[in-house]
Amino acid sequence: MAKTLELQFTTSTGETTSISIDSPKEPIDAAVVKLAMEQIVASDAFYSAKGQLVSPKIARIIERNVTPYELV
């Protein structure tokens, strides 16, 4: 099962953009994630096509199962 930590931010245009982190360290500490997201916004290091990051919106873990099938 693959896990991804998705960090969603509100941008200067009012839209939502996200940063995804594969295989995050668990357990997830919500306070640490929130602080990291605030630091990302404050650093102004990221820019998306939807505008500058202005505030953290939501963080979530996405899990997915992949079942490969051999095609003979």
PDB file with SEQRES, HELIX, SHEET and CRYST1 records, atoms N, CA, C and O in Angstrom:
SEQRES   1 A   72  MET ALA LYS THR LEU GLU LEU GLN PHE THR THR SER THR          
SEQRES   2 A   72  GLY GLU THR THR SER ILE SER ILE ASP SER PRO LYS GLU          
SEQRES   3 A   72  PRO ILE ASP ALA ALA VAL VAL LYS LEU ALA MET GLU GLN          
SEQRES   4 A   72  ILE VAL ALA SER ASP ALA PHE TYR SER ALA LYS GLY GLN          
SEQRES   5 A   72  LEU VAL SER PRO LYS ILE ALA ARG ILE ILE GLU ARG ASN          
SEQRES   6 A   72  VAL THR PRO TYR GLU LEU VAL                                  
HELIX    1 AA1 ALA A   30  SER A   43  1                                  14    
SHEET    1 AA1 4 THR A  16  ASP A  22  0                                        
SHEET    2 AA1 4 ALA A   2  THR A  11 -1                                        
SHEET    3 AA1 4 GLY A  51  ARG A  64 -1                                        
SHEET    4 AA1 4 TYR A  47  SER A  48 -1                                        
CRYST1    1.000    1.000    1.000  90.00  90.00  90.00 P 1           1          
ATOM      1  N   MET A   1       0.847  -1.164   0.000  1.00  0.00           N  
ATOM      2  CA  MET A   1       0.000   0.000   0.000  1.00  0.00           C  
ATOM      3  C   MET A   1       0.897   1.232   0.000  1.00  0.00           C  
ATOM      4  O   MET A   1       1.758   1.377   0.867  1.00  0.00           O  
ATOM      5  N   ALA A   2       0.698   2.102  -0.955  1.00  0.00           N  
ATOM      6  CA  ALA A   2       1.478   3.327  -1.063  1.00  0.00           C  
ATOM      7  C   ALA A   2       0.774   4.454  -0.320  1.00  0.00           C  
ATOM      8  O   ALA A   2      -0.444   4.608  -0.409  1.00  0.00           O  
ATOM      9  N   LYS A   3       1.559   5.239   0.416  1.00  0.00           N  
ATOM     10  CA  LYS A   3       0.998   6.370   1.152  1.00  0.00           C  
ATOM     11  C   LYS A   3       1.668   7.658   0.688  1.00  0.00           C  
ATOM     12  O   LYS A   3       2.861   7.684   0.383  1.00  0.00           O  
ATOM     13  N   THR A   4       0.879   8.717   0.643  1.00  0.00           N  
ATOM     14  CA  THR A   4       1.355  10.036   0.267  1.00  0.00           C  
ATOM     15  C   THR A   4       0.779  11.048   1.241  1.00  0.00           C  
ATOM     16  O   THR A   4      -0.403  10.988   1.580  1.00  0.00           O  
ATOM     17  N   LEU A   5       1.616  11.980   1.691  1.00  0.00           N  
ATOM     18  CA  LEU A   5       1.141  13.096   2.495  1.00  0.00           C  
ATOM     19  C   LEU A   5       0.902  14.250   1.540  1.00  0.00           C  
ATOM     20  O   LEU A   5       1.828  14.718   0.877  1.00  0.00           O  
ATOM     21  N   GLU A   6      -0.329  14.705   1.470  1.00  0.00           N  
ATOM     22  CA  GLU A   6      -0.681  15.811   0.579  1.00  0.00           C  
ATOM     23  C   GLU A   6      -0.906  17.068   1.410  1.00  0.00           C  
ATOM     24  O   GLU A   6      -1.736  17.083   2.319  1.00  0.00           O  
ATOM     25  N   LEU A   7      -0.161  18.117   1.092  1.00  0.00           N  
ATOM     26  CA  LEU A   7      -0.285  19.399   1.763  1.00  0.00           C  
ATOM     27  C   LEU A   7      -0.987  20.361   0.809  1.00  0.00           C  
ATOM     28  O   LEU A   7      -0.473  20.646  -0.273  1.00  0.00           O  
ATOM     29  N   GLN A   8      -2.149  20.857   1.200  1.00  0.00           N  
ATOM     30  CA  GLN A   8      -2.895  21.772   0.343  1.00  0.00           C  
ATOM     31  C   GLN A   8      -2.796  23.183   0.903  1.00  0.00           C  
ATOM     32  O   GLN A   8      -2.889  23.400   2.111  1.00  0.00           O  
ATOM     33  N   PHE A   9      -2.606  24.136  -0.003  1.00  0.00           N  
ATOM     34  CA  PHE A   9      -2.454  25.537   0.351  1.00  0.00           C  
ATOM     35  C   PHE A   9      -3.441  26.392  -0.443  1.00  0.00           C  
ATOM     36  O   PHE A   9      -3.803  26.063  -1.572  1.00  0.00           O  
ATOM     37  N   THR A  10      -3.863  27.491   0.170  1.00  0.00           N  
ATOM     38  CA  THR A  10      -4.637  28.503  -0.543  1.00  0.00           C  
ATOM     39  C   THR A  10      -3.631  29.436  -1.195  1.00  0.00           C  
ATOM     40  O   THR A  10      -2.623  29.796  -0.587  1.00  0.00           O  
ATOM     41  N   THR A  11      -3.907  29.826  -2.440  1.00  0.00           N  
ATOM     42  CA  THR A  11      -2.988  30.700  -3.170  1.00  0.00           C  
ATOM     43  C   THR A  11      -3.509  32.131  -3.215  1.00  0.00           C  
ATOM     44  O   THR A  11      -4.627  32.417  -2.787  1.00  0.00           O  
ATOM     45  N   SER A  12      -2.680  33.017  -3.740  1.00  0.00           N  
ATOM     46  CA  SER A  12      -3.038  34.432  -3.823  1.00  0.00           C  
ATOM     47  C   SER A  12      -4.226  34.688  -4.745  1.00  0.00           C  
ATOM     48  O   SER A  12      -4.831  35.759  -4.691  1.00  0.00           O  
ATOM     49  N   THR A  13      -4.563  33.717  -5.586  1.00  0.00           N  
ATOM     50  CA  THR A  13      -5.728  33.866  -6.465  1.00  0.00           C  
ATOM     51  C   THR A  13      -6.984  33.234  -5.869  1.00  0.00           C  
ATOM     52  O   THR A  13      -8.044  33.222  -6.495  1.00  0.00           O  
ATOM     53  N   GLY A  14      -6.847  32.705  -4.637  1.00  0.00           N  
ATOM     54  CA  GLY A  14      -7.986  32.080  -3.973  1.00  0.00           C  
ATOM     55  C   GLY A  14      -8.194  30.625  -4.342  1.00  0.00           C  
ATOM     56  O   GLY A  14      -9.142  29.993  -3.877  1.00  0.00           O  
ATOM     57  N   GLU A  15      -7.318  30.090  -5.173  1.00  0.00           N  
ATOM     58  CA  GLU A  15      -7.422  28.686  -5.576  1.00  0.00           C  
ATOM     59  C   GLU A  15      -6.625  27.814  -4.607  1.00  0.00           C  
ATOM     60  O   GLU A  15      -5.982  28.315  -3.685  1.00  0.00           O  
ATOM     61  N   THR A  16      -6.680  26.515  -4.831  1.00  0.00           N  
ATOM     62  CA  THR A  16      -5.961  25.552  -4.003  1.00  0.00           C  
ATOM     63  C   THR A  16      -4.889  24.879  -4.842  1.00  0.00           C  
ATOM     64  O   THR A  16      -5.124  24.507  -5.991  1.00  0.00           O  
ATOM     65  N   THR A  17      -3.704  24.726  -4.252  1.00  0.00           N  
ATOM     66  CA  THR A  17      -2.629  23.978  -4.889  1.00  0.00           C  
ATOM     67  C   THR A  17      -2.047  23.035  -3.843  1.00  0.00           C  
ATOM     68  O   THR A  17      -2.246  23.242  -2.646  1.00  0.00           O  
ATOM     69  N   SER A  18      -1.336  22.012  -4.275  1.00  0.00           N  
ATOM     70  CA  SER A  18      -0.847  21.032  -3.314  1.00  0.00           C  
ATOM     71  C   SER A  18       0.586  20.612  -3.583  1.00  0.00           C  
ATOM     72  O   SER A  18       1.104  20.725  -4.694  1.00  0.00           O  
ATOM     73  N   ILE A  19       1.206  20.122  -2.516  1.00  0.00           N  
ATOM     74  CA  ILE A  19       2.534  19.522  -2.564  1.00  0.00           C  
ATOM     75  C   ILE A  19       2.372  18.120  -2.006  1.00  0.00           C  
ATOM     76  O   ILE A  19       1.784  17.944  -0.939  1.00  0.00           O  
ATOM     77  N   SER A  20       2.880  17.128  -2.706  1.00  0.00           N  
ATOM     78  CA  SER A  20       2.757  15.738  -2.265  1.00  0.00           C  
ATOM     79  C   SER A  20       4.108  15.185  -1.850  1.00  0.00           C  
ATOM     80  O   SER A  20       5.124  15.425  -2.502  1.00  0.00           O  
ATOM     81  N   ILE A  21       4.099  14.438  -0.751  1.00  0.00           N  
ATOM     82  CA  ILE A  21       5.312  13.824  -0.227  1.00  0.00           C  
ATOM     83  C   ILE A  21       5.082  12.313  -0.152  1.00  0.00           C  
ATOM     84  O   ILE A  21       4.208  11.846   0.579  1.00  0.00           O  
ATOM     85  N   ASP A  22       5.865  11.563  -0.906  1.00  0.00           N  
ATOM     86  CA  ASP A  22       5.742  10.106  -0.914  1.00  0.00           C  
ATOM     87  C   ASP A  22       6.336   9.494   0.349  1.00  0.00           C  
ATOM     88  O   ASP A  22       7.322   9.997   0.887  1.00  0.00           O  
ATOM     89  N   SER A  23       5.740   8.426   0.809  1.00  0.00           N  
ATOM     90  CA  SER A  23       6.219   7.631   1.957  1.00  0.00           C  
ATOM     91  C   SER A  23       6.574   8.494   3.163  1.00  0.00           C  
ATOM     92  O   SER A  23       7.720   8.482   3.611  1.00  0.00           O  
ATOM     93  N   PRO A  24       5.611   9.238   3.693  1.00  0.00           N  
ATOM     94  CA  PRO A  24       5.910  10.090   4.847  1.00  0.00           C  
ATOM     95  C   PRO A  24       6.221   9.278   6.094  1.00  0.00           C  
ATOM     96  O   PRO A  24       5.750   8.152   6.253  1.00  0.00           O  
ATOM     97  N   LYS A  25       7.025   9.867   6.979  1.00  0.00           N  
ATOM     98  CA  LYS A  25       7.365   9.225   8.249  1.00  0.00           C  
ATOM     99  C   LYS A  25       6.113   9.196   9.120  1.00  0.00           C  
ATOM    100  O   LYS A  25       5.430  10.208   9.277  1.00  0.00           O  
ATOM    101  N   GLU A  26       5.824   8.034   9.679  1.00  0.00           N  
ATOM    102  CA  GLU A  26       4.646   7.909  10.530  1.00  0.00           C  
ATOM    103  C   GLU A  26       5.063   7.593  11.951  1.00  0.00           C  
ATOM    104  O   GLU A  26       6.140   7.029  12.140  1.00  0.00           O  
ATOM    105  N   PRO A  27       4.291   7.915  12.942  1.00  0.00           N  
ATOM    106  CA  PRO A  27       2.973   8.528  12.837  1.00  0.00           C  
ATOM    107  C   PRO A  27       3.093  10.018  12.504  1.00  0.00           C  
ATOM    108  O   PRO A  27       4.076  10.675  12.846  1.00  0.00           O  
ATOM    109  N   ILE A  28       2.077  10.519  11.836  1.00  0.00           N  
ATOM    110  CA  ILE A  28       2.030  11.932  11.453  1.00  0.00           C  
ATOM    111  C   ILE A  28       1.658  12.760  12.679  1.00  0.00           C  
ATOM    112  O   ILE A  28       0.688  12.450  13.371  1.00  0.00           O  
ATOM    113  N   ASP A  29       2.421  13.804  12.943  1.00  0.00           N  
ATOM    114  CA  ASP A  29       2.134  14.727  14.040  1.00  0.00           C  
ATOM    115  C   ASP A  29       1.517  15.979  13.418  1.00  0.00           C  
ATOM    116  O   ASP A  29       2.210  16.742  12.744  1.00  0.00           O  
ATOM    117  N   ALA A  30       0.220  16.194  13.638  1.00  0.00           N  
ATOM    118  CA  ALA A  30      -0.503  17.296  13.008  1.00  0.00           C  
ATOM    119  C   ALA A  30       0.117  18.650  13.331  1.00  0.00           C  
ATOM    120  O   ALA A  30       0.164  19.526  12.467  1.00  0.00           O  
ATOM    121  N   ALA A  31       0.593  18.836  14.555  1.00  0.00           N  
ATOM    122  CA  ALA A  31       1.184  20.123  14.937  1.00  0.00           C  
ATOM    123  C   ALA A  31       2.475  20.385  14.160  1.00  0.00           C  
ATOM    124  O   ALA A  31       2.742  21.519  13.760  1.00  0.00           O  
ATOM    125  N   VAL A  32       3.271  19.343  13.947  1.00  0.00           N  
ATOM    126  CA  VAL A  32       4.518  19.480  13.188  1.00  0.00           C  
ATOM    127  C   VAL A  32       4.207  19.777  11.723  1.00  0.00           C  
ATOM    128  O   VAL A  32       4.863  20.614  11.102  1.00  0.00           O  
ATOM    129  N   VAL A  33       3.212  19.097  11.176  1.00  0.00           N  
ATOM    130  CA  VAL A  33       2.823  19.328   9.781  1.00  0.00           C  
ATOM    131  C   VAL A  33       2.326  20.766   9.609  1.00  0.00           C  
ATOM    132  O   VAL A  33       2.696  21.437   8.646  1.00  0.00           O  
ATOM    133  N   LYS A  34       1.501  21.237  10.526  1.00  0.00           N  
ATOM    134  CA  LYS A  34       0.990  22.610  10.445  1.00  0.00           C  
ATOM    135  C   LYS A  34       2.134  23.619  10.500  1.00  0.00           C  
ATOM    136  O   LYS A  34       2.158  24.569   9.718  1.00  0.00           O  
ATOM    137  N   LEU A  35       3.079  23.422  11.415  1.00  0.00           N  
ATOM    138  CA  LEU A  35       4.226  24.312  11.525  1.00  0.00           C  
ATOM    139  C   LEU A  35       5.048  24.297  10.236  1.00  0.00           C  
ATOM    140  O   LEU A  35       5.470  25.348   9.753  1.00  0.00           O  
ATOM    141  N   ALA A  36       5.274  23.115   9.684  1.00  0.00           N  
ATOM    142  CA  ALA A  36       6.032  22.997   8.435  1.00  0.00           C  
ATOM    143  C   ALA A  36       5.321  23.724   7.293  1.00  0.00           C  
ATOM    144  O   ALA A  36       5.963  24.392   6.482  1.00  0.00           O  
ATOM    145  N   MET A  37       4.001  23.594   7.235  1.00  0.00           N  
ATOM    146  CA  MET A  37       3.241  24.271   6.183  1.00  0.00           C  
ATOM    147  C   MET A  37       3.333  25.788   6.343  1.00  0.00           C  
ATOM    148  O   MET A  37       3.453  26.509   5.353  1.00  0.00           O  
ATOM    149  N   GLU A  38       3.279  26.272   7.574  1.00  0.00           N  
ATOM    150  CA  GLU A  38       3.407  27.709   7.824  1.00  0.00           C  
ATOM    151  C   GLU A  38       4.798  28.202   7.422  1.00  0.00           C  
ATOM    152  O   GLU A  38       4.942  29.307   6.899  1.00  0.00           O  
ATOM    153  N   GLN A  39       5.821  27.379   7.669  1.00  0.00           N  
ATOM    154  CA  GLN A  39       7.181  27.746   7.276  1.00  0.00           C  
ATOM    155  C   GLN A  39       7.343  27.758   5.756  1.00  0.00           C  
ATOM    156  O   GLN A  39       8.061  28.594   5.207  1.00  0.00           O  
ATOM    157  N   ILE A  40       6.674  26.828   5.087  1.00  0.00           N  
ATOM    158  CA  ILE A  40       6.709  26.802   3.621  1.00  0.00           C  
ATOM    159  C   ILE A  40       6.110  28.093   3.070  1.00  0.00           C  
ATOM    160  O   ILE A  40       6.670  28.703   2.160  1.00  0.00           O  
ATOM    161  N   VAL A  41       4.976  28.505   3.622  1.00  0.00           N  
ATOM    162  CA  VAL A  41       4.329  29.749   3.178  1.00  0.00           C  
ATOM    163  C   VAL A  41       5.245  30.946   3.460  1.00  0.00           C  
ATOM    164  O   VAL A  41       5.441  31.797   2.592  1.00  0.00           O  
ATOM    165  N   ALA A  42       5.805  31.011   4.674  1.00  0.00           N  
ATOM    166  CA  ALA A  42       6.650  32.142   5.067  1.00  0.00           C  
ATOM    167  C   ALA A  42       7.933  32.228   4.242  1.00  0.00           C  
ATOM    168  O   ALA A  42       8.440  33.322   3.996  1.00  0.00           O  
ATOM    169  N   SER A  43       8.458  31.077   3.812  1.00  0.00           N  
ATOM    170  CA  SER A  43       9.715  31.073   3.060  1.00  0.00           C  
ATOM    171  C   SER A  43       9.545  31.624   1.648  1.00  0.00           C  
ATOM    172  O   SER A  43      10.512  32.074   1.034  1.00  0.00           O  
ATOM    173  N   ASP A  44       8.331  31.588   1.139  1.00  0.00           N  
ATOM    174  CA  ASP A  44       8.039  32.073  -0.216  1.00  0.00           C  
ATOM    175  C   ASP A  44       8.905  31.346  -1.258  1.00  0.00           C  
ATOM    176  O   ASP A  44       9.250  31.911  -2.296  1.00  0.00           O  
ATOM    177  N   ALA A  45       9.244  30.098  -0.966  1.00  0.00           N  
ATOM    178  CA  ALA A  45      10.124  29.319  -1.840  1.00  0.00           C  
ATOM    179  C   ALA A  45       9.379  28.630  -2.978  1.00  0.00           C  
ATOM    180  O   ALA A  45       9.992  28.232  -3.969  1.00  0.00           O  
ATOM    181  N   PHE A  46       8.065  28.487  -2.842  1.00  0.00           N  
ATOM    182  CA  PHE A  46       7.278  27.786  -3.859  1.00  0.00           C  
ATOM    183  C   PHE A  46       6.325  28.760  -4.536  1.00  0.00           C  
ATOM    184  O   PHE A  46       5.780  29.668  -3.908  1.00  0.00           O  
ATOM    185  N   TYR A  47       6.142  28.546  -5.823  1.00  0.00           N  
ATOM    186  CA  TYR A  47       5.179  29.330  -6.590  1.00  0.00           C  
ATOM    187  C   TYR A  47       4.485  28.354  -7.521  1.00  0.00           C  
ATOM    188  O   TYR A  47       5.126  27.494  -8.126  1.00  0.00           O  
ATOM    189  N   SER A  48       3.192  28.489  -7.631  1.00  0.00           N  
ATOM    190  CA  SER A  48       2.464  27.605  -8.546  1.00  0.00           C  
ATOM    191  C   SER A  48       1.821  28.442  -9.644  1.00  0.00           C  
ATOM    192  O   SER A  48       1.795  29.671  -9.566  1.00  0.00           O  
ATOM    193  N   ALA A  49       1.315  27.783 -10.645  1.00  0.00           N  
ATOM    194  CA  ALA A  49       0.607  28.477 -11.725  1.00  0.00           C  
ATOM    195  C   ALA A  49      -0.655  29.157 -11.203  1.00  0.00           C  
ATOM    196  O   ALA A  49      -1.211  30.038 -11.859  1.00  0.00           O  
ATOM    197  N   LYS A  50      -1.099  28.747 -10.026  1.00  0.00           N  
ATOM    198  CA  LYS A  50      -2.304  29.317  -9.420  1.00  0.00           C  
ATOM    199  C   LYS A  50      -1.980  30.487  -8.499  1.00  0.00           C  
ATOM    200  O   LYS A  50      -2.883  31.036  -7.868  1.00  0.00           O  
ATOM    201  N   GLY A  51      -0.704  30.883  -8.408  1.00  0.00           N  
ATOM    202  CA  GLY A  51      -0.304  32.015  -7.592  1.00  0.00           C  
ATOM    203  C   GLY A  51       0.580  31.623  -6.426  1.00  0.00           C  
ATOM    204  O   GLY A  51       0.922  30.453  -6.253  1.00  0.00           O  
ATOM    205  N   GLN A  52       0.948  32.624  -5.619  1.00  0.00           N  
ATOM    206  CA  GLN A  52       1.784  32.398  -4.451  1.00  0.00           C  
ATOM    207  C   GLN A  52       1.006  31.682  -3.362  1.00  0.00           C  
ATOM    208  O   GLN A  52      -0.207  31.851  -3.239  1.00  0.00           O  
ATOM    209  N   LEU A  53       1.707  30.887  -2.576  1.00  0.00           N  
ATOM    210  CA  LEU A  53       1.084  30.226  -1.430  1.00  0.00           C  
ATOM    211  C   LEU A  53       0.868  31.280  -0.349  1.00  0.00           C  
ATOM    212  O   LEU A  53       1.802  31.993   0.018  1.00  0.00           O  
ATOM    213  N   VAL A  54      -0.367  31.383   0.168  1.00  0.00           N  
ATOM    214  CA  VAL A  54      -0.644  32.397   1.187  1.00  0.00           C  
ATOM    215  C   VAL A  54      -1.053  31.818   2.532  1.00  0.00           C  
ATOM    216  O   VAL A  54      -0.882  32.475   3.559  1.00  0.00           O  
ATOM    217  N   SER A  55      -1.596  30.584   2.549  1.00  0.00           N  
ATOM    218  CA  SER A  55      -1.950  29.982   3.833  1.00  0.00           C  
ATOM    219  C   SER A  55      -2.149  28.476   3.692  1.00  0.00           C  
ATOM    220  O   SER A  55      -2.568  27.989   2.642  1.00  0.00           O  
ATOM    221  N   PRO A  56      -1.836  27.735   4.784  1.00  0.00           N  
ATOM    222  CA  PRO A  56      -2.118  26.300   4.789  1.00  0.00           C  
ATOM    223  C   PRO A  56      -3.627  26.078   4.761  1.00  0.00           C  
ATOM    224  O   PRO A  56      -4.384  26.826   5.380  1.00  0.00           O  
ATOM    225  N   LYS A  57      -4.053  25.056   4.046  1.00  0.00           N  
ATOM    226  CA  LYS A  57      -5.485  24.764   3.964  1.00  0.00           C  
ATOM    227  C   LYS A  57      -5.809  23.443   4.662  1.00  0.00           C  
ATOM    228  O   LYS A  57      -6.628  23.404   5.580  1.00  0.00           O  
ATOM    229  N   ILE A  58      -5.163  22.364   4.223  1.00  0.00           N  
ATOM    230  CA  ILE A  58      -5.429  21.046   4.785  1.00  0.00           C  
ATOM    231  C   ILE A  58      -4.239  20.128   4.497  1.00  0.00           C  
ATOM    232  O   ILE A  58      -3.524  20.304   3.510  1.00  0.00           O  
ATOM    233  N   ALA A  59      -4.048  19.163   5.364  1.00  0.00           N  
ATOM    234  CA  ALA A  59      -3.053  18.114   5.132  1.00  0.00           C  
ATOM    235  C   ALA A  59      -3.783  16.785   5.269  1.00  0.00           C  
ATOM    236  O   ALA A  59      -4.649  16.627   6.129  1.00  0.00           O  
ATOM    237  N   ARG A  60      -3.430  15.840   4.422  1.00  0.00           N  
ATOM    238  CA  ARG A  60      -4.095  14.535   4.498  1.00  0.00           C  
ATOM    239  C   ARG A  60      -3.190  13.439   3.978  1.00  0.00           C  
ATOM    240  O   ARG A  60      -2.313  13.663   3.144  1.00  0.00           O  
ATOM    241  N   ILE A  61      -3.430  12.245   4.500  1.00  0.00           N  
ATOM    242  CA  ILE A  61      -2.729  11.053   4.029  1.00  0.00           C  
ATOM    243  C   ILE A  61      -3.618  10.388   2.981  1.00  0.00           C  
ATOM    244  O   ILE A  61      -4.812  10.178   3.194  1.00  0.00           O  
ATOM    245  N   ILE A  62      -3.016  10.069   1.868  1.00  0.00           N  
ATOM    246  CA  ILE A  62      -3.724   9.353   0.806  1.00  0.00           C  
ATOM    247  C   ILE A  62      -3.086   7.972   0.698  1.00  0.00           C  
ATOM    248  O   ILE A  62      -1.873   7.850   0.526  1.00  0.00           O  
ATOM    249  N   GLU A  63      -3.909   6.942   0.798  1.00  0.00           N  
ATOM    250  CA  GLU A  63      -3.439   5.566   0.678  1.00  0.00           C  
ATOM    251  C   GLU A  63      -4.014   4.975  -0.603  1.00  0.00           C  
ATOM    252  O   GLU A  63      -5.172   5.207  -0.949  1.00  0.00           O  
ATOM    253  N   ARG A  64      -3.191   4.217  -1.288  1.00  0.00           N  
ATOM    254  CA  ARG A  64      -3.714   3.544  -2.475  1.00  0.00           C  
ATOM    255  C   ARG A  64      -3.128   2.157  -2.577  1.00  0.00           C  
ATOM    256  O   ARG A  64      -1.968   1.916  -2.245  1.00  0.00           O  
ATOM    257  N   ASN A  65      -3.950   1.270  -3.039  1.00  0.00           N  
ATOM    258  CA  ASN A  65      -3.550  -0.119  -3.273  1.00  0.00           C  
ATOM    259  C   ASN A  65      -3.390  -0.331  -4.766  1.00  0.00           C  
ATOM    260  O   ASN A  65      -4.229   0.096  -5.560  1.00  0.00           O  
ATOM    261  N   VAL A  66      -2.327  -0.980  -5.134  1.00  0.00           N  
ATOM    262  CA  VAL A  66      -2.089  -1.293  -6.530  1.00  0.00           C  
ATOM    263  C   VAL A  66      -1.986  -2.796  -6.670  1.00  0.00           C  
ATOM    264  O   VAL A  66      -1.167  -3.436  -6.010  1.00  0.00           O  
ATOM    265  N   THR A  67      -2.810  -3.352  -7.523  1.00  0.00           N  
ATOM    266  CA  THR A  67      -2.783  -4.790  -7.783  1.00  0.00           C  
ATOM    267  C   THR A  67      -2.416  -5.015  -9.242  1.00  0.00           C  
ATOM    268  O   THR A  67      -3.253  -4.823 -10.124  1.00  0.00           O  
ATOM    269  N   PRO A  68      -1.176  -5.420  -9.512  1.00  0.00           N  
ATOM    270  CA  PRO A  68      -0.769  -5.677 -10.890  1.00  0.00           C  
ATOM    271  C   PRO A  68      -1.299  -7.022 -11.389  1.00  0.00           C  
ATOM    272  O   PRO A  68      -1.397  -7.981 -10.623  1.00  0.00           O  
ATOM    273  N   TYR A  69      -1.629  -7.081 -12.633  1.00  0.00           N  
ATOM    274  CA  TYR A  69      -2.077  -8.327 -13.257  1.00  0.00           C  
ATOM    275  C   TYR A  69      -1.141  -8.646 -14.409  1.00  0.00           C  
ATOM    276  O   TYR A  69      -0.852  -7.801 -15.256  1.00  0.00           O  
ATOM    277  N   GLU A  70      -0.679  -9.879 -14.419  1.00  0.00           N  
ATOM    278  CA  GLU A  70       0.190 -10.299 -15.499  1.00  0.00           C  
ATOM    279  C   GLU A  70      -0.651 -10.600 -16.720  1.00  0.00           C  
ATOM    280  O   GLU A  70      -1.572 -11.416 -16.669  1.00  0.00           O  
ATOM    281  N   LEU A  71      -0.336  -9.951 -17.798  1.00  0.00           N  
ATOM    282  CA  LEU A  71      -1.060 -10.172 -19.047  1.00  0.00           C  
ATOM    283  C   LEU A  71      -0.282 -11.178 -19.876  1.00  0.00           C  
ATOM    284  O   LEU A  71       0.851 -10.934 -20.291  1.00  0.00           O  
ATOM    285  N   VAL A  72      -0.915 -12.295 -20.102  1.00  0.00           N  
ATOM    286  CA  VAL A  72      -0.250 -13.380 -20.815  1.00  0.00           C  
ATOM    287  C   VAL A  72      -0.674 -13.414 -22.246  1.00  0.00           C  
ATOM    288  O   VAL A  72      -0.215 -14.266 -23.006  1.00  0.00           O  
TER     289      VAL A  72                                                      
END                                                                             
